[in-house]
């Protein structure tokens, strides 16, 4: 399976991608599964599951990106929202109680609240070692090294905030065509990550458009 486990919709507030368009585009480019992981809300995932939950060609993984007190963690496979602002350790525990997994998002990027720029280590279930919004490859390199040293499953994700970035970085794994199967596939550690960074001009265009909309 090829999955993109970190996509933002308009429910994040900083994304231009509508849920229906994310699903349509993801199917068009041939992804097998996606996670709409909006900032501190499950709303994007809930809307996607309500409108498109039963598809034969695309699994929608319920998800959100949690702003903990010390950095960002993507919660995959949860059914209830995790409160923001609590410790990373408590966040991981609450995710696991729901049967989900905790993924360290862009863990070494200071300006994006990377978890391991603020704490030495947290026992996460997986780590983004290839995130397409890293402007500098050094952050990906550090994440990959830690994942190898600590035997943490590696994740590739687009962290897309607009349609064109979806699928730019992905995770390949063997799994049943289900949320539970994907979760177990990630936990097995038998993942491959590949893709490219989102081109800087596209990121700058996105930032400029956001500022214009706020005027």
C-alpha positions as CSV (number, residue, x, y, z in Angstrom):
1,X,0.0,0.0,0.0
2,X,1.0,3.6,-0.6
3,X,-0.3,6.0,2.0
4,X,0.0,9.7,2.8
5,X,-0.6,9.9,6.5
6,X,-0.4,13.7,7.1
7,X,-2.6,16.0,5.1
8,X,-4.3,19.3,6.2
9,X,-7.7,20.5,5.1
10,X,-9.4,23.8,5.5
11,X,-10.4,22.7,9.0
12,X,-6.8,23.4,10.0
13,X,-7.2,27.1,9.2
14,X,-3.9,27.2,7.4
15,X,-4.8,25.0,4.4
16,X,-6.6,25.7,1.2
17,X,-7.6,22.1,0.5
18,X,-11.2,21.2,0.9
19,X,-12.0,17.7,2.3
20,X,-13.9,16.6,-0.8
21,X,-11.1,17.8,-3.1
22,X,-8.4,16.0,-1.0
23,X,-10.3,12.7,-1.4
24,X,-10.9,13.2,-5.1
25,X,-7.2,14.2,-5.7
26,X,-5.9,11.3,-3.6
27,X,-7.9,8.8,-5.6
28,X,-6.8,10.4,-8.8
29,X,-3.1,10.0,-8.1
30,X,-3.5,6.5,-6.9
31,X,-3.0,6.6,-3.2
32,X,-4.3,3.6,-1.2
33,X,-4.9,5.5,2.1
34,X,-4.8,9.0,3.5
35,X,-5.0,10.7,6.9
36,X,-6.5,14.1,7.1
37,X,-4.6,15.3,10.2
38,X,-5.8,18.8,11.0
39,X,-4.4,21.0,13.7
40,X,-6.1,20.1,17.0
41,X,-9.3,18.8,15.5
42,X,-10.7,15.6,14.1
43,X,-13.3,17.6,12.0
44,X,-11.6,17.1,8.6
45,X,-11.4,13.3,9.2
46,X,-14.9,13.1,10.5
47,X,-16.3,14.9,7.4
48,X,-14.2,12.7,5.1
49,X,-15.4,9.5,6.8
50,X,-19.0,10.7,6.8
51,X,-19.1,11.5,3.1
52,X,-16.6,9.0,1.7
53,X,-16.0,6.4,4.4
54,X,-17.0,3.4,2.3
55,X,-14.7,3.3,-0.7
56,X,-13.2,0.3,-2.4
57,X,-10.0,2.1,-3.5
58,X,-9.1,4.5,-0.6
59,X,-8.9,4.0,3.1
60,X,-9.4,7.1,5.2
61,X,-7.5,7.0,8.5
62,X,-9.0,9.2,11.3
63,X,-6.3,11.5,12.5
64,X,-5.4,14.9,13.9
65,X,-2.1,16.8,14.6
66,X,-1.9,17.6,18.3
67,X,-0.1,20.6,19.6
68,X,1.4,19.3,22.8
69,X,3.1,21.4,25.4
70,X,6.5,20.5,23.8
71,X,5.8,20.0,20.1
72,X,3.5,18.4,17.5
73,X,2.4,14.7,17.4
74,X,0.1,13.2,14.7
75,X,-2.5,10.9,16.2
76,X,-3.5,8.1,13.7
77,X,-6.4,5.8,14.2
78,X,-8.3,7.6,17.0
79,X,-12.0,8.3,17.4
80,X,-12.0,11.1,20.0
81,X,-10.0,14.4,20.0
82,X,-6.9,14.7,22.1
83,X,-6.7,18.0,24.0
84,X,-3.9,20.3,23.0
85,X,-1.4,21.8,25.4
86,X,-0.8,18.7,27.5
87,X,2.6,16.9,27.8
88,X,3.9,14.8,24.9
89,X,3.9,11.8,27.2
90,X,0.3,12.2,28.2
91,X,-0.6,12.8,24.6
92,X,1.0,9.5,23.6
93,X,-0.8,7.7,26.4
94,X,-4.2,9.0,25.4
95,X,-3.6,8.1,21.8
96,X,-2.7,4.6,22.7
97,X,-5.7,4.2,25.0
98,X,-7.9,4.7,21.9
99,X,-5.9,2.1,19.9
100,X,-4.2,4.7,17.8
101,X,-0.5,5.4,17.2
102,X,1.6,8.5,18.0
103,X,3.8,9.9,15.2
104,X,6.4,12.6,15.8
105,X,5.7,15.1,13.1
106,X,8.6,17.0,11.5
107,X,10.5,16.2,14.7
108,X,13.6,18.3,14.2
109,X,12.2,21.5,12.7
110,X,12.4,24.3,15.3
111,X,10.1,26.8,13.5
112,X,7.4,24.1,13.2
113,X,7.3,22.9,16.8
114,X,9.2,19.8,16.1
115,X,9.0,17.5,19.2
116,X,12.7,16.7,19.4
117,X,13.8,20.3,19.2
118,X,12.2,20.7,22.7
119,X,12.6,17.4,24.4
120,X,15.4,14.8,24.2
121,X,13.2,11.9,23.6
122,X,9.5,10.7,23.9
123,X,8.5,7.1,23.3
124,X,6.5,7.6,20.1
125,X,5.2,4.8,17.9
126,X,6.6,6.2,14.6
127,X,8.5,9.2,13.3
128,X,8.3,11.3,10.2
129,X,11.7,10.9,8.6
130,X,10.6,12.3,5.3
131,X,8.3,15.3,5.4
132,X,7.9,17.2,2.2
133,X,7.6,20.6,3.9
134,X,11.1,20.5,5.3
135,X,12.9,23.3,3.5
136,X,16.3,21.9,4.5
137,X,17.2,18.2,4.2
138,X,19.2,18.3,7.4
139,X,16.0,17.9,9.5
140,X,15.0,14.7,7.5
141,X,18.5,13.4,8.0
142,X,18.4,13.8,11.8
143,X,15.0,12.2,12.0
144,X,16.1,9.2,10.0
145,X,19.2,8.7,12.1
146,X,17.2,8.8,15.4
147,X,14.6,6.4,14.0
148,X,17.4,3.9,13.0
149,X,19.2,4.3,16.4
150,X,16.0,3.8,18.4
151,X,14.4,1.3,16.1
152,X,11.3,3.5,15.5
153,X,9.1,2.9,12.4
154,X,9.7,5.5,9.7
155,X,7.0,7.5,8.1
156,X,7.0,9.5,4.9
157,X,4.3,12.2,4.6
158,X,3.5,15.2,2.5
159,X,2.1,17.4,5.3
160,X,0.2,19.0,2.4
161,X,-1.5,22.3,2.9
162,X,-2.7,22.5,-0.7
163,X,-3.9,19.9,-3.2
164,X,-0.7,19.9,-5.4
165,X,1.5,18.8,-2.5
166,X,-0.6,15.6,-1.6
167,X,1.5,12.5,-2.2
168,X,4.8,14.4,-2.5
169,X,6.1,12.2,0.3
170,X,4.5,8.8,1.1
171,X,4.9,5.7,3.1
172,X,4.9,2.2,1.5
173,X,3.9,-0.8,3.6
174,X,2.2,-4.1,3.5
175,X,-1.2,-4.1,5.2
176,X,-4.8,-5.2,5.0
177,X,-7.1,-2.6,3.3
178,X,-8.3,-1.2,6.6
179,X,-7.4,1.3,9.3
180,X,-6.4,-1.4,11.7
181,X,-4.3,-3.2,9.1
182,X,-2.4,0.0,8.3
183,X,-1.8,0.8,12.0
184,X,-0.4,-2.7,12.5
185,X,1.7,-2.3,9.3
186,X,3.3,0.8,10.6
187,X,4.0,-0.7,14.0
188,X,5.7,-3.7,12.4
189,X,8.4,-1.2,11.3
190,X,8.4,-2.7,7.8
191,X,7.9,0.6,6.0
192,X,9.6,2.4,3.1
193,X,9.5,6.1,2.7
194,X,10.1,8.0,-0.5
195,X,9.2,11.3,-2.3
196,X,10.5,14.8,-2.7
197,X,10.3,18.1,-0.8
198,X,7.5,20.4,-1.8
199,X,9.2,23.0,-4.1
200,X,10.1,26.2,-2.2
201,X,8.4,28.5,-4.7
202,X,5.1,26.6,-4.1
203,X,5.4,27.0,-0.3
204,X,6.2,30.7,-0.7
205,X,3.2,31.1,-3.0
206,X,1.0,29.5,-0.4
207,X,2.3,31.8,2.3
208,X,1.8,34.9,0.2
209,X,-1.8,33.8,-0.7
210,X,-2.6,33.3,3.0
211,X,-1.4,36.7,3.9
212,X,-3.4,38.3,1.0
213,X,-6.6,36.5,2.3
214,X,-6.0,38.0,5.7
215,X,-5.9,41.6,4.5
